[in-house]
Amino acid sequence: MTHSRPSPTLGYLAALVAGVLTTLTASPYELWWLGPLAVGLVYWVIQPLRPRQAALLGWCYGVGLFGSGASWVYVSIHDYGYTGVPLAVFLTTLFVCAMALFIAVTLWLYRLLCGQRLAFLTFAGAWVLGEWLRTWLFTGFPWLLLGSSHVDSPLAPWAPIGGVYLLSLIVALSGTLGAEFLRRRWWAVLPVAAMWLAPLALPTQWTQPAGEPLRVALLQGNLPQLIKWTPEGQRIAANTYLEMTREYAEDADLVVWPEAALPMFEDEAEPILARAQTHLVPGSALLTGILQREGRGLYYNSVIGLGNAEGEYRKAHLVPFGEYLPLERWLRGTIAFFDLPMPAMTPGPAGQPPIRAAGTVIGNAICYEIIYADLVAQQARDSELLLTVSNDTWFGESIGPLQHLQMARLRALENGRYVVRATSNGVTAVIDHHGRLVASVPQFETVALLAEAVPMQGLTPFTRTGSWPIWLLSALLVIPGLRWPRRQRRLF
């Protein structure tokens, strides 16, 4: 049976639209049901294409996805990177086009190596392997993964079992099977129904309370980013967080300041931290993000504790161009955007133990780290509560902070742990072990969030294994459809 297929040009346009549709699945739009439609559209138009055409199709999808979903990059570059509009537009476009190459390579390899046999399986498996590639290659950028938007969808109960990549696989399979259904392969409705109805029979409680609720006070200072690292900004930060700590510490077991709350190094902040400690009640603790420095030019983005707290955490997964400069020898000094306002950070060691504060074992993820599902799962294995401190001021009033919050919610659901999220200007929130918002405060206000977070014990299947079973499953789905290139076959 044959069916009409669009021309390659129409296919490229369809892929661009599909990328935008994928952005609409994420916060703040949360139209998660568009995910299978977007994947199904790409699957439909890619089948007759040659490898080079498939690569261009994937690149168009990536441009649509990152051009719409990562538009906040422009805010960071223009508003806080000291660049004019033309240069900010150029750098944002360069970023979008570069990120789109990940999807271009994925779909190029798919059409090069896979035939029509079991295409609905091989395409879905290749899609998830492409997301894995984007997570780790060149430090990774697992933003806008297909499964990240399903923390509130009927598929959410799958997250504690296989994490975000299992959600991506199910959404991708739903899209490819949906396309097969439109080709009058009526059997395709059965596996889709099974995947979407199975959550009704899955467990909803993988972990249990480990103790009494912890009273937390999350302080959102709302300090202007452009003056933060000036002497005036340092004074404002110190006064703001000291006054808020004095006001709210009596009602909290744990007080949390956000990432780099004090714009100075720890040794410079010692007098301020000593004053903050005097406001704590016996048995309580304060955790704050702060910069540390050691001999030989080592600098760390860290979380440290005061009062009833032991241990520290140093950020292990750094943000390129934000905390360190790739190709620094050639880029530093060329334009203002590449001149970091602070020394390049050093990554913390792997396998850092959790912090113990106010009698609770706390796993940490600083800012960008919360989007890495396996890094957070490693922290969750040995902790009762997850803490993420962030400076989302770089996003401005864009959609970035809301996407960031959505991914933090999925980490809570994956691991069956409460997530306590303290940010500089929002979204500051407490998230329960089902990924639901317990409490939050408005963005762009100087405000404290007082809420309760429950320490949890026990491990979800995902926390135990991480993502490798889903990556392996995705690879196994691809294998049956492989066709190794014959000698005369052109790679492009």
Backbone torsions as a table, in degrees:
resi	resn	phi	psi	omega
1	MET	NA	134.1	-179.6
2	THR	-109.6	162.1	175.9
3	HIS	-146.3	154.7	-178.4
4	SER	-71.8	140.1	178.9
5	ARG	-122.1	144.7	179.2
6	PRO	-71.5	159.8	175.2
7	SER	-66.4	160.4	177.7
8	PRO	-53.9	-38.5	-178.9
9	THR	-62.8	-44.1	176.8
10	LEU	-65.5	-33.3	177.3
11	GLY	-63.8	-40.8	178.2
12	TYR	-63.1	-41.5	178.4
13	LEU	-65.0	-40.6	178.3
14	ALA	-62.3	-39.5	178.7
15	ALA	-65.3	-39.7	177.1
16	LEU	-60.0	-44.7	178.0
17	VAL	-63.7	-40.1	179.4
18	ALA	-62.1	-36.3	175.9
19	GLY	-62.3	-42.2	177.6
20	VAL	-65.9	-39.5	178.0
21	LEU	-60.8	-36.9	178.7
22	THR	-65.2	-38.7	174.9
23	THR	-59.6	-37.4	-178.5
24	LEU	-68.9	-15.1	175.7
25	THR	-73.9	-23.6	-174.5
26	ALA	-91.3	171.2	175.3
27	SER	-63.2	147.5	4.7
28	PRO	-89.3	3.5	-174.2
29	TYR	-82.2	-45.5	172.2
30	GLU	59.5	37.8	174.4
31	LEU	-90.8	65.4	-170.7
32	TRP	-59.5	-26.2	-177.7
33	TRP	-68.6	-11.9	176.7
34	LEU	-76.8	-15.8	-177.2
35	GLY	-57.1	-54.8	177.6
36	PRO	-60.4	-34.3	178.7
37	LEU	-64.3	-41.6	-179.9
38	ALA	-64.3	-47.1	-180.0
39	VAL	-65.9	-42.8	179.1
40	GLY	-60.1	-36.8	178.9
41	LEU	-64.5	-45.8	178.4
42	VAL	-63.4	-43.6	179.5
43	TYR	-60.2	-41.2	-177.8
44	TRP	-62.1	-43.9	-172.0
45	VAL	-88.5	-12.4	-174.9
46	ILE	-85.0	-23.4	-168.7
47	GLN	-57.0	-41.5	-178.7
48	PRO	-84.4	0.7	-171.2
49	LEU	-84.6	151.4	171.2
50	ARG	-77.9	165.0	-176.5
51	PRO	-54.4	-43.6	-178.3
52	ARG	-67.9	-34.4	176.1
53	GLN	-67.3	-38.7	177.5
54	ALA	-63.9	-37.4	177.6
55	ALA	-62.8	-43.6	178.5
56	LEU	-66.0	-37.4	176.5
57	LEU	-60.9	-46.3	178.5
58	GLY	-62.6	-38.1	179.3
59	TRP	-65.2	-40.3	178.0
60	CYS	-63.0	-42.3	176.0
61	TYR	-59.4	-45.4	-179.5
62	GLY	-62.9	-38.6	177.4
63	VAL	-63.6	-42.1	177.1
64	GLY	-64.1	-41.2	-178.4
65	LEU	-67.6	-55.9	-174.1
66	PHE	-79.2	-28.2	176.6
67	GLY	-65.5	-32.6	178.3
68	SER	-95.1	-40.5	-172.7
69	GLY	-87.2	-21.3	178.5
70	ALA	-116.4	30.8	-179.9
71	SER	-63.6	-18.2	178.4
72	TRP	-63.0	-17.0	177.4
73	VAL	-58.3	-36.9	178.2
74	TYR	-59.9	-41.2	-179.8
75	VAL	-61.5	-45.8	-179.5
76	SER	-61.7	-41.9	-176.4
77	ILE	-74.3	-44.8	-174.9
78	HIS	-80.4	-51.4	-173.1
79	ASP	-74.3	-34.5	-174.0
80	TYR	-121.7	-2.0	-179.8
81	GLY	-103.3	7.6	174.6
82	TYR	59.2	42.3	178.0
83	THR	-123.2	148.9	176.3
84	GLY	-75.1	173.1	-176.5
85	VAL	-60.5	-48.9	-177.6
86	PRO	-59.3	-44.9	-178.7
87	LEU	-68.8	-38.3	178.6
88	ALA	-63.5	-41.3	177.5
89	VAL	-63.4	-42.4	179.8
90	PHE	-62.8	-47.3	-177.8
91	LEU	-67.4	-37.8	177.2
92	THR	-64.9	-43.4	177.8
93	THR	-62.5	-41.0	177.8
94	LEU	-61.2	-42.4	178.5
95	PHE	-62.4	-47.9	-178.4
96	VAL	-60.8	-46.4	-178.3
97	CYS	-65.9	-36.1	178.8
98	ALA	-68.5	-43.6	179.0
99	MET	-65.0	-33.5	179.1
100	ALA	-64.2	-21.9	179.2
101	LEU	-63.4	-29.1	177.9
102	PHE	-59.6	-43.4	-178.5
103	ILE	-75.5	-33.4	175.9
104	ALA	-60.5	-45.2	179.7
105	VAL	-64.2	-41.4	179.4
106	THR	-58.8	-48.9	-176.3
107	LEU	-75.8	-28.1	173.4
108	TRP	-63.1	-48.1	179.1
109	LEU	-63.8	-37.3	179.5
110	TYR	-60.1	-49.3	-178.1
111	ARG	-73.6	-26.6	178.8
112	LEU	-72.0	-39.3	-169.6
113	LEU	-105.7	-16.7	-173.9
114	CYS	-115.8	139.8	177.0
115	GLY	-98.5	-160.0	-177.1
116	GLN	-81.8	-16.1	-177.3
117	ARG	-65.9	125.3	179.9
118	LEU	51.6	40.2	-175.2
119	ALA	-60.6	-33.3	-179.2
120	PHE	-63.7	-28.1	176.0
121	LEU	-83.0	-47.3	-174.9
122	THR	-64.9	-36.4	179.8
123	PHE	-65.7	-44.7	179.9
124	ALA	-63.5	-42.9	177.6
125	GLY	-62.7	-42.3	179.2
126	ALA	-64.1	-36.0	179.8
127	TRP	-60.4	-47.2	-178.4
128	VAL	-69.1	-37.6	176.0
129	LEU	-63.2	-33.5	175.8
130	GLY	-66.2	-38.3	176.1
131	GLU	-65.5	-38.8	176.1
132	TRP	-60.4	-44.2	178.7
133	LEU	-59.1	-43.5	-179.3
134	ARG	-69.1	-22.3	-179.8
135	THR	-73.2	-32.1	-169.9
136	TRP	-119.8	-28.5	-175.5
137	LEU	-68.9	133.5	-179.4
138	PHE	56.1	44.8	-179.8
139	THR	76.5	-16.6	170.5
140	GLY	88.0	154.5	175.8
141	PHE	-150.8	74.2	-177.4
142	PRO	-81.7	47.7	178.2
143	TRP	-93.3	140.0	178.2
144	LEU	64.1	36.2	169.4
145	LEU	-63.4	148.5	-173.9
146	LEU	-57.5	-36.8	-176.6
147	GLY	-82.0	-11.7	-173.2
148	SER	-65.0	-24.1	-175.4
149	SER	-86.1	2.7	-172.2
150	HIS	-102.9	25.0	176.6
151	VAL	-68.3	-22.0	179.5
152	ASP	-113.5	5.4	-176.4
153	SER	-91.3	171.6	176.1
154	PRO	-60.3	-16.8	179.9
155	LEU	-82.2	-7.0	-173.2
156	ALA	-52.2	-38.7	-179.5
157	PRO	-62.5	-14.5	174.7
158	TRP	-72.6	-22.7	-173.3
159	ALA	-59.2	-44.6	178.4
160	PRO	-67.0	-14.0	-179.2
161	ILE	-89.0	-47.4	-175.9
162	GLY	-131.6	1.1	175.8
163	GLY	75.0	-168.2	-173.0
164	VAL	-62.7	-32.3	-177.3
165	TYR	-74.5	-29.2	172.1
166	LEU	-66.8	-41.1	175.8
167	LEU	-60.5	-44.0	177.9
168	SER	-60.2	-42.3	-179.1
169	LEU	-63.8	-42.6	179.9
170	ILE	-66.2	-41.6	178.4
171	VAL	-64.3	-42.6	179.6
172	ALA	-64.1	-43.7	177.3
173	LEU	-63.4	-38.0	177.8
174	SER	-62.2	-38.1	178.7
175	GLY	-68.5	-45.5	-179.0
176	THR	-69.0	-39.6	178.0
177	LEU	-68.2	-33.6	175.4
178	GLY	-62.6	-39.8	176.9
179	ALA	-64.8	-39.4	177.4
180	GLU	-64.5	-36.7	177.4
181	PHE	-61.5	-40.0	178.5
182	LEU	-66.8	-20.1	174.9
183	ARG	-87.8	15.9	176.8
184	ARG	69.0	27.6	170.7
185	ARG	-96.2	84.0	-167.0
186	TRP	-63.3	-24.3	-179.8
187	TRP	-61.2	-20.8	-174.6
188	ALA	-62.8	-22.1	-177.9
189	VAL	-69.3	-25.5	-174.6
190	LEU	-68.0	-52.0	178.4
191	PRO	-64.6	-32.1	177.0
192	VAL	-64.0	-46.4	179.2
193	ALA	-61.8	-38.7	179.8
194	ALA	-63.4	-44.2	-178.3
195	MET	-66.2	-34.8	-176.5
196	TRP	-87.6	-22.3	179.7
197	LEU	-95.0	-22.7	-179.3
198	ALA	-56.1	-35.8	178.9
199	PRO	-56.3	-22.3	178.2
200	LEU	-64.3	-24.0	-178.8
201	ALA	-104.9	-1.6	-178.4
202	LEU	-81.2	152.4	175.3
203	PRO	-60.7	146.3	176.7
204	THR	-109.2	-7.5	-177.4
205	GLN	-131.2	101.3	-179.6
206	TRP	-98.3	-20.0	-176.8
207	THR	-128.6	164.2	-176.2
208	GLN	-131.4	154.7	177.1
209	PRO	-56.9	138.8	179.8
210	ALA	-102.5	-0.6	-178.2
211	GLY	171.5	-168.7	-180.0
212	GLU	-71.1	152.6	176.9
213	PRO	-57.4	145.7	179.1
214	LEU	-98.3	126.9	176.4
215	ARG	-82.3	120.6	-176.9
216	VAL	-117.4	146.5	172.8
217	ALA	-123.9	109.8	-178.6
218	LEU	-101.3	119.8	-172.3
219	LEU	-100.2	121.4	-179.6
220	GLN	-108.7	100.2	-172.6
221	GLY	-74.9	-26.3	177.9
222	ASN	55.7	50.8	-177.9
223	LEU	-88.3	139.9	179.2
224	PRO	-62.7	124.7	-176.2
225	GLN	-65.4	-35.6	-174.1
226	LEU	-68.4	-22.0	178.6
227	ILE	-112.9	4.0	-171.3
228	LYS	-57.1	-40.9	-173.4
229	TRP	-94.5	12.0	174.0
230	THR	-89.9	163.6	175.5
231	PRO	-54.9	-38.4	177.5
232	GLU	-63.8	-43.8	179.0
233	GLY	-62.4	-37.3	177.8
234	GLN	-64.6	-41.2	178.7
235	ARG	-65.4	-43.7	-179.7
236	ILE	-62.7	-43.3	-179.0
237	ALA	-61.9	-47.5	-178.8
238	ALA	-61.3	-46.7	-178.8
239	ASN	-65.8	-39.8	-177.8
240	THR	-64.0	-50.7	-174.7
241	TYR	-74.8	-30.9	175.4
242	LEU	-67.5	-43.7	-178.9
243	GLU	-66.6	-42.1	179.6
244	MET	-66.8	-37.0	177.8
245	THR	-65.2	-43.6	178.4
246	ARG	-59.1	-37.8	-175.4
247	GLU	-76.2	-35.5	-169.3
248	TYR	-112.6	-9.9	-173.9
249	ALA	-64.8	-30.8	-177.8
250	GLU	-64.1	-22.9	-176.5
251	ASP	-100.7	11.5	-172.7
252	ALA	-132.9	144.9	168.3
253	ASP	-81.3	-30.6	-177.2
254	LEU	-137.7	123.6	174.2
255	VAL	-105.2	135.9	-178.3
256	VAL	-127.9	127.3	170.0
257	TRP	-100.1	151.0	-175.2
258	PRO	-76.4	-174.3	179.5
259	GLU	-57.9	131.3	178.5
260	ALA	44.9	45.4	-177.6
261	ALA	-56.6	-42.6	174.4
262	LEU	-97.2	117.5	-176.2
263	PRO	-78.1	68.0	179.5
264	MET	-164.8	169.7	177.8
265	PHE	-79.9	159.3	-175.6
266	GLU	-57.5	-41.4	-178.3
267	ASP	-65.9	-30.5	176.7
268	GLU	-75.5	-26.5	-175.3
269	ALA	-90.7	-0.5	-174.2
270	GLU	-53.8	-44.2	178.3
271	PRO	-62.1	-37.3	179.8
272	ILE	-69.2	-43.3	179.4
273	LEU	-64.5	-35.8	177.9
274	ALA	-64.5	-39.4	177.0
275	ARG	-66.7	-39.4	179.2
276	ALA	-62.4	-37.1	-178.0
277	GLN	-65.4	-29.2	179.9
278	THR	-67.2	-18.9	-179.7
279	HIS	-86.0	-9.6	-177.1
280	LEU	-79.9	143.6	175.4
281	VAL	-83.9	157.1	-179.3
282	PRO	-55.2	134.8	178.8
283	GLY	88.0	-11.1	-179.8
284	SER	-93.1	171.0	-176.3
285	ALA	-141.1	158.9	173.3
286	LEU	-126.8	129.5	173.7
287	LEU	-115.1	136.7	-179.7
288	THR	-142.0	144.3	167.9
289	GLY	-75.9	139.2	-178.0
290	ILE	-159.7	156.9	176.5
291	LEU	-91.7	138.7	177.6
292	GLN	-120.9	153.9	175.2
293	ARG	-138.7	145.5	177.5
294	GLU	-129.6	175.4	179.8
295	GLY	-61.2	165.4	178.1
296	ARG	64.8	26.6	173.6
297	GLY	70.9	35.3	178.1
298	LEU	-98.7	127.8	-178.6
299	TYR	-129.8	138.5	-174.9
300	TYR	-131.0	142.6	169.3
301	ASN	-93.5	113.0	-164.2
302	SER	-131.0	167.6	166.3
303	VAL	-121.1	128.6	178.5
304	ILE	-126.7	165.7	-177.6
305	GLY	-123.8	152.4	174.1
306	LEU	-124.2	159.5	178.6
307	GLY	71.9	-132.8	-177.9
308	ASN	-80.3	67.6	-176.7
309	ALA	-143.6	143.4	177.7
310	GLU	-133.3	138.6	176.0
311	GLY	94.8	174.2	176.9
312	GLU	-151.1	165.5	177.8
313	TYR	-133.0	136.1	177.3
314	ARG	-116.0	128.3	-174.9
315	LYS	-56.5	127.7	-175.3
316	ALA	-96.2	-31.7	-176.4
317	HIS	-111.0	103.4	-173.0
318	LEU	-87.6	158.3	-179.6
319	VAL	-92.3	117.9	176.3
320	PRO	-63.4	141.0	-178.0
321	PHE	70.8	-9.1	176.1
322	GLY	-107.4	-43.1	-179.0
323	GLU	-116.1	-15.6	171.0
324	TYR	-152.6	160.6	-174.9
325	LEU	-114.1	107.0	173.7
326	PRO	-59.8	145.4	-179.6
327	LEU	53.7	41.6	-173.6
328	GLU	-56.2	-36.9	-176.9
329	ARG	-57.1	-33.9	-176.3
330	TRP	-97.4	-29.5	-171.3
331	LEU	-92.2	-36.1	-175.7
332	ARG	-62.3	130.1	178.8
333	GLY	93.8	-10.8	-178.9
334	THR	-73.1	-47.0	174.6
335	ILE	-140.3	161.5	-174.2
336	ALA	-61.2	-31.5	-177.1
337	PHE	-60.7	-30.9	-177.5
338	PHE	-87.7	2.4	177.4
339	ASP	-97.0	94.6	-176.6
340	LEU	-58.9	141.9	-179.6
341	PRO	-75.3	0.0	-179.4
342	MET	-148.5	165.5	178.0
343	PRO	-62.0	154.2	177.6
344	ALA	-62.4	134.9	-178.5
345	MET	-77.8	158.1	175.1
346	THR	-108.0	132.2	179.6
347	PRO	-67.8	140.9	175.5
348	GLY	-71.8	163.4	-177.6
349	PRO	-70.9	157.4	175.2
350	ALA	-74.5	155.5	175.0
351	GLY	70.0	31.2	179.5
352	GLN	-68.8	138.3	179.3
353	PRO	-72.0	156.8	178.8
354	PRO	-69.7	164.1	174.0
355	ILE	-88.2	144.1	171.9
356	ARG	-109.3	122.0	-177.9
357	ALA	-141.4	134.2	179.6
358	ALA	51.7	37.8	177.8
359	GLY	76.1	11.3	-177.5
360	THR	-122.1	138.7	178.0
361	VAL	-87.9	122.0	-168.7
362	ILE	-121.8	123.6	171.8
363	GLY	-88.8	148.3	-170.8
364	ASN	-122.6	148.0	170.5
365	ALA	-147.0	119.1	-176.7
366	ILE	-93.1	118.2	173.1
367	CYS	51.2	-111.1	-174.9
368	TYR	-55.8	-25.1	-175.9
369	GLU	-65.0	-24.0	-176.0
370	ILE	-67.1	-15.7	179.9
371	ILE	-84.9	-6.2	179.4
372	TYR	-95.9	103.0	-172.2
373	ALA	-60.1	-42.0	-175.6
374	ASP	-74.9	-33.3	175.6
375	LEU	-62.9	-42.8	179.7
376	VAL	-68.3	-38.6	178.1
377	ALA	-61.1	-37.6	176.8
378	GLN	-61.4	-41.0	177.6
379	GLN	-67.5	-36.7	-175.8
380	ALA	-69.9	-27.5	-175.7
381	ARG	-59.5	-32.3	-175.1
382	ASP	-113.6	17.2	-175.2
383	SER	-132.4	165.5	179.6
384	GLU	-106.9	-14.5	-175.5
385	LEU	-150.7	145.1	177.3
386	LEU	-109.5	136.5	179.0
387	LEU	-121.8	130.9	170.7
388	THR	-127.8	124.8	174.5
389	VAL	-108.6	142.0	-172.9
390	SER	-149.3	154.8	171.2
391	ASN	-117.1	86.5	-178.3
392	ASP	-85.8	10.6	176.7
393	THR	-58.2	-30.6	-179.3
394	TRP	-60.3	-23.1	-178.6
395	PHE	-81.0	-16.6	-176.2
396	GLY	62.5	-140.2	180.0
397	GLU	-96.9	24.5	-178.5
398	SER	-80.0	-175.2	177.9
399	ILE	-80.6	-6.2	-176.0
400	GLY	-55.8	-49.3	-179.0
401	PRO	-60.6	-33.8	-179.7
402	LEU	-72.7	-37.1	173.8
403	GLN	-64.5	-41.2	179.7
404	HIS	-60.6	-44.4	178.2
405	LEU	-62.8	-42.0	-179.3
406	GLN	-60.5	-40.0	178.5
407	MET	-68.8	-35.5	174.7
408	ALA	-63.4	-37.8	177.3
409	ARG	-63.6	-39.2	178.7
410	LEU	-67.2	-35.5	176.6
411	ARG	-62.3	-38.1	177.6
412	ALA	-63.0	-45.2	-179.4
413	LEU	-65.7	-43.0	-179.0
414	GLU	-59.1	-37.8	-171.1
415	ASN	-106.0	-1.9	-178.9
416	GLY	60.7	37.4	-178.6
417	ARG	-127.2	143.2	167.6
418	TYR	-64.5	141.9	173.8
419	VAL	-116.4	123.1	175.8
420	VAL	-100.5	120.8	-172.2
421	ARG	-122.1	110.7	179.2
422	ALA	-110.4	123.1	-177.8
423	THR	-125.7	163.5	-177.5
424	SER	-67.9	-42.2	-179.1
425	ASN	-142.1	22.5	175.4
426	GLY	111.6	151.9	6.2
427	VAL	-94.7	114.8	175.2
428	THR	-85.2	130.4	-171.5
429	ALA	-159.2	161.0	167.2
430	VAL	-115.6	128.9	-175.3
431	ILE	-117.9	134.2	-178.2
432	ASP	-85.2	180.0	-172.9
433	HIS	-73.8	-4.8	172.6
434	HIS	-99.9	5.9	-179.7
435	GLY	82.4	11.1	-178.7
436	ARG	-93.4	146.0	176.8
437	LEU	-71.8	119.4	173.6
438	VAL	-80.7	-43.6	-179.0
439	ALA	-161.1	151.7	175.6
440	SER	-154.4	166.0	177.7
441	VAL	-125.6	157.8	-177.7
442	PRO	-63.0	153.1	173.4
443	GLN	-72.3	158.6	170.4
444	PHE	61.7	32.6	174.2
445	GLU	-132.0	147.8	172.4
446	THR	-85.1	106.5	-169.2
447	VAL	-155.8	156.1	175.3
448	ALA	-110.8	141.0	174.2
449	LEU	-105.0	116.3	176.1
450	LEU	-103.8	121.9	-177.3
451	ALA	-157.0	179.6	177.3
452	GLU	-116.2	140.5	175.5
453	ALA	-126.8	133.4	-174.7
454	VAL	-98.3	121.3	172.0
455	PRO	-63.1	138.3	-176.5
456	MET	-122.9	149.6	176.2
457	GLN	-126.1	162.1	-174.5
458	GLY	95.7	159.5	-176.1
459	LEU	-124.0	138.1	170.6
460	THR	-75.8	161.5	174.8
461	PRO	-55.4	-39.5	179.6
462	PHE	-65.5	-41.4	179.6
463	THR	-60.4	-37.1	-179.4
464	ARG	-67.2	-44.6	-170.1
465	THR	-104.4	-24.1	-170.7
466	GLY	73.5	-157.2	-171.2
467	SER	-91.7	-10.3	-170.3
468	TRP	-60.0	-33.6	177.2
469	PRO	-61.5	-35.5	-179.5
470	ILE	-74.5	-37.5	174.7
471	TRP	-62.3	-41.4	178.0
472	LEU	-64.9	-44.8	177.9
473	LEU	-59.4	-41.9	179.3
474	SER	-62.2	-41.4	177.3
475	ALA	-63.5	-39.8	179.3
476	LEU	-66.1	-32.3	176.8
477	LEU	-67.5	-30.8	-178.6
478	VAL	-76.6	-36.5	-170.9
479	ILE	-55.1	-45.0	-177.3
480	PRO	-60.6	-24.2	-177.3
481	GLY	-96.9	4.5	-175.8
482	LEU	-68.5	141.2	170.9
483	ARG	-134.3	107.8	-176.8
484	TRP	-67.9	136.5	-175.4
485	PRO	-60.3	131.2	172.1
486	ARG	-70.8	161.9	-173.7
487	ARG	-57.7	-37.0	-176.4
488	GLN	-85.0	-5.0	-176.7
489	ARG	-72.4	134.3	179.4
490	ARG	-82.8	138.1	-179.6
491	LEU	-70.1	-24.0	-179.1
492	PHE	-121.4	NA	NA
